[in-house]
Amino acid sequence: MASNTQHHELALPRLDAPVRLLAVVAPYYKDITDGLLSGVRATADAAGASLDVIEVPGALEIPTAVGLAARSGQYDGFVALGCVIRGETTHYDTVCNDSSRALTLLGLQGVCLGNGILTVETMAQAQVRADPAGQNKGGGAAAAALHLVALARRWAAPPQTAAAHDVIRLAGELEGQGKA
């Protein structure tokens, strides 16, 4: 079992333009997701980002909602929030693996998102991770989304001008064979 050891956290990125985040929440364990969402709100506020929140039925629906919202172009980044606690069946493995895989695929397509879906063995583990004064996994997921937004903006292609790339040359004017 992993211990609660000291680790390094990156400072929030400096963002020159406003950021609009969407938190997609599966509130099956509402007390847990409320804690996660508190951490997201605090981190968004600290970064000066605006935050919208929507709810979906479960963790498996989170990636679909993020994908739909990403295609709308209304948001810069996304935070996925939910909690899956191991039960007696293999449903836990399906939900954990499929939601994580789908979020990863969205990220590889350029969607800036932080994964705050807790996958735990017990409610006690979830409570510690969701608590903004504890491990603050919601705040961490929001910070991840903000860092990816900053990187996406940094690596965005600069605007191209027609003069720089659409040069039209007349036949005979190439490589010093211009008209005399």
Backbone bond lengths (Angstrom), bond angles and torsions (degrees), N, CA, C in turn:
res aa  C-N    CA-C-N  psi(-1)  N-CA   C-N-CA  omega(-1)  CA-C   N-CA-C  phi
1 M - - - 1.443 - - 1.531 108.62 -
2 A 1.303 116.66 139.31 1.468 121.77 -179.65 1.522 110.34 -70.87
3 S 1.304 114.46 144.08 1.464 118.80 178.53 1.523 109.68 -98.45
4 N 1.307 115.47 164.08 1.452 121.88 178.39 1.520 108.01 -89.56
5 T 1.335 117.04 75.77 1.449 122.49 -176.87 1.521 110.76 -94.16
6 Q 1.324 114.63 166.25 1.457 121.27 178.02 1.520 109.36 -67.24
7 H 1.309 117.22 138.13 1.449 121.54 177.84 1.521 109.66 -144.17
8 H 1.314 115.46 164.45 1.468 121.56 -177.57 1.524 110.26 -93.81
9 E 1.311 116.88 135.22 1.463 121.83 174.60 1.519 108.96 -119.45
10 L 1.312 115.99 134.85 1.462 120.79 177.53 1.526 109.99 -70.05
11 A 1.319 115.76 145.26 1.462 119.79 172.41 1.527 108.12 -66.48
12 L 1.312 116.40 153.22 1.466 119.84 177.87 1.524 109.02 -61.09
13 P 1.321 116.81 143.24 1.467 119.53 -179.40 1.522 111.25 -71.06
14 R 1.336 114.92 154.28 1.466 120.44 171.77 1.518 107.02 -84.49
15 L 1.294 115.60 127.18 1.464 121.14 -177.92 1.524 108.62 -118.16
16 D 1.328 116.68 119.30 1.462 121.46 -175.95 1.523 113.23 -75.69
17 A 1.303 117.49 -25.01 1.465 121.42 -179.74 1.524 108.59 -120.74
18 P 1.316 117.54 155.15 1.468 120.49 -179.72 1.531 112.12 -57.38
19 V 1.314 115.15 147.71 1.465 122.01 178.76 1.520 108.40 -118.22
20 R 1.313 115.04 135.78 1.458 120.85 176.78 1.532 107.99 -115.02
21 L 1.338 115.85 116.80 1.458 122.26 179.78 1.524 110.71 -105.75
22 L 1.326 115.08 152.15 1.453 122.05 171.73 1.517 108.06 -124.44
23 A 1.329 116.11 123.74 1.461 120.93 172.68 1.521 107.43 -96.37
24 V 1.329 115.76 125.81 1.461 122.22 177.11 1.521 106.47 -107.08
25 V 1.339 115.41 115.56 1.465 121.44 -170.26 1.528 110.92 -116.33
26 A 1.336 115.75 132.50 1.462 122.45 170.45 1.532 106.16 -105.32
27 P 1.333 117.76 99.82 1.474 121.09 -169.43 1.530 115.16 -86.33
28 Y 1.328 118.05 36.01 1.458 120.69 -179.47 1.534 110.95 -56.37
29 Y 1.329 115.87 -45.37 1.469 121.61 172.09 1.529 106.42 -106.11
30 K 1.308 116.39 82.35 1.470 122.97 -169.53 1.529 113.30 -58.23
31 D 1.335 117.95 -40.76 1.462 119.37 178.90 1.531 110.87 -59.70
32 I 1.313 115.74 -37.98 1.470 120.58 179.76 1.522 110.09 -70.10
33 T 1.327 117.29 -49.25 1.464 118.66 -177.46 1.527 112.06 -69.17
34 D 1.341 117.51 -27.25 1.474 119.13 173.88 1.525 110.38 -63.76
35 G 1.328 117.13 -40.29 1.466 120.66 176.40 1.517 111.71 -64.87
36 L 1.329 116.27 -44.40 1.466 120.25 177.55 1.526 110.71 -59.39
37 L 1.332 115.66 -44.07 1.459 120.59 -178.40 1.526 111.64 -65.90
38 S 1.317 117.79 -34.32 1.476 120.46 175.54 1.522 110.44 -60.79
39 G 1.324 116.57 -41.84 1.465 120.26 177.14 1.510 112.26 -64.89
40 V 1.328 116.87 -39.48 1.467 121.15 177.67 1.524 110.06 -62.42
41 R 1.334 115.83 -47.31 1.477 119.84 -178.86 1.529 111.25 -58.97
42 A 1.320 117.01 -44.77 1.467 120.74 -179.02 1.529 110.99 -63.11
43 T 1.307 117.17 -41.86 1.461 120.50 -179.88 1.525 111.00 -69.12
44 A 1.315 117.49 -42.41 1.469 120.61 177.48 1.523 110.13 -61.20
45 D 1.332 116.76 -43.88 1.465 120.63 178.13 1.525 111.05 -60.82
46 A 1.331 116.72 -43.99 1.473 120.57 -179.08 1.521 111.68 -62.67
47 A 1.327 116.91 -30.31 1.470 121.20 179.97 1.520 112.50 -91.08
48 G 1.330 117.65 -5.42 1.456 120.89 -177.76 1.522 113.02 75.18
49 A 1.317 116.91 22.59 1.463 121.35 -179.54 1.523 110.28 -92.27
50 S 1.322 116.75 147.17 1.460 120.38 172.28 1.524 108.02 -86.03
51 L 1.327 115.88 154.19 1.462 120.50 -174.98 1.513 110.18 -137.45
52 D 1.323 115.95 126.98 1.457 122.83 169.20 1.521 107.20 -109.66
53 V 1.326 116.65 154.22 1.462 121.65 -177.95 1.523 108.99 -132.63
54 I 1.329 116.59 133.53 1.459 121.48 171.10 1.530 107.66 -129.46
55 E 1.327 115.42 156.70 1.456 120.75 177.59 1.520 109.52 -115.38
56 V 1.326 115.28 146.15 1.461 123.18 175.12 1.527 107.52 -129.52
57 P 1.351 117.59 162.11 1.465 119.98 -174.01 1.525 115.36 -61.10
58 G 1.327 118.26 -38.60 1.461 119.45 -175.68 1.511 111.95 -157.15
59 A 1.331 115.59 177.16 1.465 121.48 -176.95 1.530 112.39 -62.57
60 L 1.318 117.76 -31.54 1.459 119.65 179.34 1.527 112.54 -68.31
61 E 1.318 117.85 -23.13 1.464 120.95 179.82 1.532 112.87 -86.87
62 I 1.315 117.37 -13.28 1.467 120.61 -178.21 1.534 111.76 -59.35
63 P 1.344 119.76 -50.84 1.474 118.24 -178.84 1.524 113.70 -60.49
64 T 1.313 117.08 -37.18 1.468 119.36 178.80 1.522 110.45 -63.67
65 A 1.325 116.70 -44.55 1.470 120.37 178.92 1.523 110.90 -63.39
66 V 1.336 117.57 -41.52 1.468 120.56 177.41 1.523 109.80 -62.17
67 G 1.327 117.54 -44.78 1.467 120.77 179.69 1.512 112.46 -60.77
68 L 1.322 116.81 -44.08 1.467 120.73 178.16 1.527 110.99 -62.04
69 A 1.326 116.33 -45.78 1.467 120.73 -179.17 1.526 111.04 -66.94
70 A 1.333 117.16 -37.52 1.468 120.18 179.27 1.522 110.61 -62.68
71 R 1.316 116.91 -40.54 1.469 120.27 179.00 1.529 112.29 -67.33
72 S 1.320 116.98 -20.89 1.467 119.61 179.46 1.526 111.61 -71.78
73 G 1.330 116.97 -23.27 1.453 121.34 -179.01 1.524 114.60 74.52
74 Q 1.324 117.84 10.25 1.463 121.16 -177.45 1.531 113.74 -84.18
75 Y 1.333 117.00 -14.73 1.464 120.11 -172.95 1.526 110.73 -127.55
76 D 1.338 113.82 149.25 1.462 120.54 176.52 1.522 111.20 -87.52
77 G 1.333 116.65 -33.99 1.452 120.54 -176.37 1.515 111.39 -152.20
78 F 1.331 114.52 168.17 1.459 121.37 -173.23 1.525 110.39 -137.60
79 V 1.337 114.67 150.30 1.456 120.86 175.23 1.526 107.15 -128.77
80 A 1.331 115.95 122.44 1.461 122.33 178.99 1.526 108.46 -94.35
81 L 1.346 117.37 124.84 1.467 120.97 -177.58 1.526 111.04 -129.11
82 G 1.291 115.69 130.01 1.453 121.61 176.22 1.514 109.53 -174.22
83 C 1.310 115.82 -177.62 1.457 120.87 179.64 1.518 108.92 -149.24
84 V 1.318 115.53 129.07 1.459 121.98 176.67 1.526 106.78 -122.27
85 I 1.334 115.91 120.13 1.469 121.70 -179.95 1.524 108.25 -109.86
86 R 1.334 115.99 131.01 1.467 120.60 -177.23 1.526 110.43 -57.18
87 G 1.318 114.81 134.00 1.462 121.21 176.93 1.518 110.05 -117.41
88 E 1.306 115.41 -151.43 1.463 120.79 -175.36 1.518 113.76 -90.13
89 T 1.318 118.06 -8.38 1.464 120.75 -175.55 1.519 111.23 -119.38
90 T 1.311 116.08 176.24 1.468 121.23 179.12 1.535 112.59 -80.21
91 H 1.325 117.28 0.40 1.464 120.39 178.17 1.528 110.48 -55.77
92 Y 1.318 118.00 -37.22 1.468 123.22 177.61 1.531 109.88 -52.79
93 D 1.341 116.66 -50.54 1.463 120.95 -177.65 1.524 111.40 -62.37
94 T 1.314 116.76 -41.53 1.461 120.85 179.39 1.521 110.82 -62.30
95 V 1.324 116.70 -49.54 1.469 120.09 -177.67 1.524 110.82 -64.47
96 C 1.317 117.86 -45.83 1.470 120.80 -179.74 1.525 111.38 -61.76
97 N 1.329 116.20 -51.32 1.461 120.10 -175.66 1.521 112.67 -67.24
98 D 1.329 117.10 -45.11 1.459 119.25 -175.52 1.523 112.74 -71.83
99 S 1.318 117.99 -39.19 1.473 118.92 178.62 1.528 109.82 -67.64
100 S 1.314 117.42 -41.79 1.463 120.49 179.32 1.524 111.32 -64.75
101 R 1.320 116.55 -44.99 1.463 120.64 179.83 1.534 110.99 -61.46
102 A 1.320 116.78 -43.53 1.465 119.97 -179.54 1.528 111.36 -65.09
103 L 1.326 117.33 -39.89 1.465 119.91 177.40 1.525 110.74 -65.67
104 T 1.324 117.01 -39.63 1.462 120.48 177.86 1.526 110.60 -61.99
105 L 1.313 116.98 -42.84 1.470 119.93 178.52 1.525 111.67 -62.47
106 L 1.337 116.84 -39.02 1.464 119.61 176.00 1.526 110.26 -61.97
107 G 1.318 116.53 -43.02 1.458 120.53 178.33 1.516 112.27 -60.82
108 L 1.332 116.52 -41.37 1.461 120.35 178.80 1.522 112.40 -67.35
109 Q 1.324 117.02 -18.95 1.464 121.79 175.44 1.523 111.55 -87.62
110 G 1.327 117.44 1.71 1.457 121.07 176.76 1.514 115.31 100.86
111 V 1.326 118.46 4.96 1.465 121.11 176.90 1.531 107.95 -77.49
112 C 1.314 116.74 126.66 1.463 121.99 -179.42 1.524 108.85 -86.01
113 L 1.330 116.93 106.99 1.456 118.40 -177.22 1.505 112.28 -144.73
114 G 1.319 113.97 151.09 1.449 122.50 174.07 1.514 108.56 -111.15
115 N 1.325 116.72 132.78 1.453 122.04 -178.09 1.526 110.04 -93.95
116 G 1.319 115.63 107.01 1.457 121.84 177.37 1.522 111.72 -111.15
117 I 1.323 117.41 30.16 1.462 120.44 175.35 1.527 107.29 -85.80
118 L 1.314 116.51 112.11 1.461 121.13 179.22 1.519 109.89 -75.19
119 T 1.311 117.07 136.13 1.462 122.70 174.53 1.522 106.15 -125.44
120 V 1.326 116.20 104.62 1.472 121.49 -169.21 1.527 111.10 -133.24
121 E 1.315 113.72 167.85 1.457 121.49 178.34 1.528 112.28 -89.39
122 T 1.352 116.58 -31.32 1.471 119.84 -173.70 1.526 110.91 -139.08
123 M 1.318 114.73 160.39 1.467 120.41 175.40 1.531 110.38 -62.40
124 A 1.312 118.28 -37.03 1.470 121.30 179.56 1.528 110.79 -60.51
125 Q 1.327 117.41 -40.93 1.463 120.23 176.85 1.524 110.75 -63.07
126 A 1.308 116.49 -41.12 1.464 120.72 179.50 1.522 110.94 -63.75
127 Q 1.320 117.43 -41.98 1.467 121.19 -178.34 1.513 111.88 -61.74
128 V 1.324 117.69 -42.89 1.467 121.48 179.53 1.523 110.30 -64.80
129 R 1.317 116.93 -41.79 1.465 120.93 -177.22 1.522 112.56 -72.92
130 A 1.308 117.33 -31.30 1.465 120.99 -178.40 1.516 113.18 -82.21
131 D 1.292 118.17 -23.29 1.464 122.81 -175.10 1.534 110.40 -66.87
132 P 1.345 117.88 121.16 1.468 119.72 177.86 1.532 113.02 -59.76
133 A 1.322 117.06 -25.93 1.465 120.44 176.77 1.529 111.25 -89.09
134 G 1.319 116.92 -5.60 1.460 122.55 177.97 1.519 109.45 -101.13
135 Q 1.336 116.32 -121.44 1.461 119.62 -178.79 1.528 113.32 -78.78
136 N 1.317 118.17 -16.17 1.464 123.50 173.49 1.534 113.46 49.68
137 K 1.318 116.16 52.38 1.464 120.15 -179.68 1.528 111.89 -66.54
138 G 1.314 119.09 -26.20 1.461 120.95 175.16 1.516 111.08 -66.21
139 G 1.330 116.02 -46.75 1.457 120.35 176.94 1.517 111.79 -61.83
140 G 1.329 116.22 -38.00 1.460 120.55 178.01 1.521 112.28 -65.09
141 A 1.337 116.28 -38.82 1.470 119.73 178.08 1.526 110.51 -67.00
142 A 1.320 117.50 -39.09 1.468 120.53 177.22 1.521 110.52 -65.23
143 A 1.333 116.74 -41.60 1.467 120.07 177.98 1.526 110.63 -62.29
144 A 1.333 117.45 -39.97 1.469 120.66 178.27 1.527 110.39 -60.86
145 A 1.326 116.69 -45.06 1.467 120.12 178.69 1.526 110.77 -61.20
146 L 1.321 117.38 -42.87 1.462 121.14 179.92 1.526 111.80 -64.30
147 H 1.331 117.33 -40.08 1.467 120.59 176.93 1.528 110.94 -62.72
148 L 1.310 116.91 -40.34 1.462 119.74 179.43 1.526 111.36 -69.43
149 V 1.326 117.91 -36.16 1.463 120.89 174.60 1.531 109.42 -60.50
150 A 1.330 116.37 -45.06 1.469 120.37 179.75 1.534 110.64 -61.32
151 L 1.337 117.16 -42.29 1.470 119.98 178.40 1.525 111.42 -66.02
152 A 1.320 116.69 -42.50 1.468 120.02 179.25 1.526 110.32 -60.13
153 R 1.296 116.14 -40.60 1.470 119.38 179.01 1.523 110.63 -69.06
154 R 1.300 116.60 -38.55 1.463 120.97 -179.72 1.521 111.19 -63.78
155 W 1.333 115.74 -40.23 1.450 120.14 -175.57 1.515 113.98 -95.81
156 A 1.311 117.33 5.71 1.466 119.98 177.98 1.523 108.88 -63.47
157 A 1.314 115.90 141.77 1.461 120.22 179.67 1.523 109.26 -65.14
158 P 1.335 117.18 132.62 1.463 119.02 177.15 1.523 110.13 -66.43
159 P 1.314 116.41 152.11 1.470 119.23 178.78 1.528 109.77 -58.63
160 Q 1.297 116.67 137.53 1.461 121.11 -179.94 1.515 109.23 -102.39
161 T 1.293 114.99 141.05 1.462 119.13 176.75 1.521 109.01 -99.05
162 A 1.297 116.43 151.30 1.462 121.40 -179.94 1.517 110.72 -60.49
163 A 1.320 117.82 -38.56 1.456 121.24 -177.32 1.516 111.78 -64.30
164 A 1.303 118.29 -32.92 1.458 121.00 -176.58 1.520 112.85 -75.98
165 H 1.324 119.15 -29.67 1.460 119.90 -172.21 1.522 114.94 -124.79
166 D 1.286 118.55 -14.35 1.457 120.82 -176.61 1.524 110.36 -111.92
167 V 1.310 116.05 54.13 1.458 120.34 -179.27 1.521 108.66 -77.07
168 I 1.305 114.71 130.01 1.463 120.32 178.57 1.528 107.01 -108.12
169 R 1.326 115.80 124.20 1.465 120.25 178.10 1.521 108.31 -117.17
170 L 1.273 114.18 140.68 1.462 119.97 177.69 1.526 109.48 -81.46
171 A 1.307 116.58 150.12 1.463 120.91 178.07 1.511 109.31 -55.31
172 G 1.306 116.58 137.38 1.461 121.15 -179.70 1.499 113.24 89.36
173 E 1.335 119.41 -9.54 1.465 121.17 179.77 1.508 112.34 -100.05
174 L 1.321 118.17 7.73 1.451 121.30 -178.90 1.508 111.04 -86.14
175 E 1.281 117.06 143.50 1.462 124.89 174.02 1.526 113.63 46.40
176 G 1.279 115.61 56.47 1.458 121.53 172.12 1.522 114.31 75.34
177 Q 1.303 118.63 11.88 1.462 120.43 -179.31 1.517 109.89 -101.67
178 G 1.320 115.98 32.19 1.440 120.26 -177.28 1.517 112.62 -69.45
179 K 1.308 115.71 170.55 1.464 121.52 179.45 1.504 109.17 -69.87
180 A 1.303 115.76 143.68 1.459 121.09 179.87 1.501 111.26 -96.01
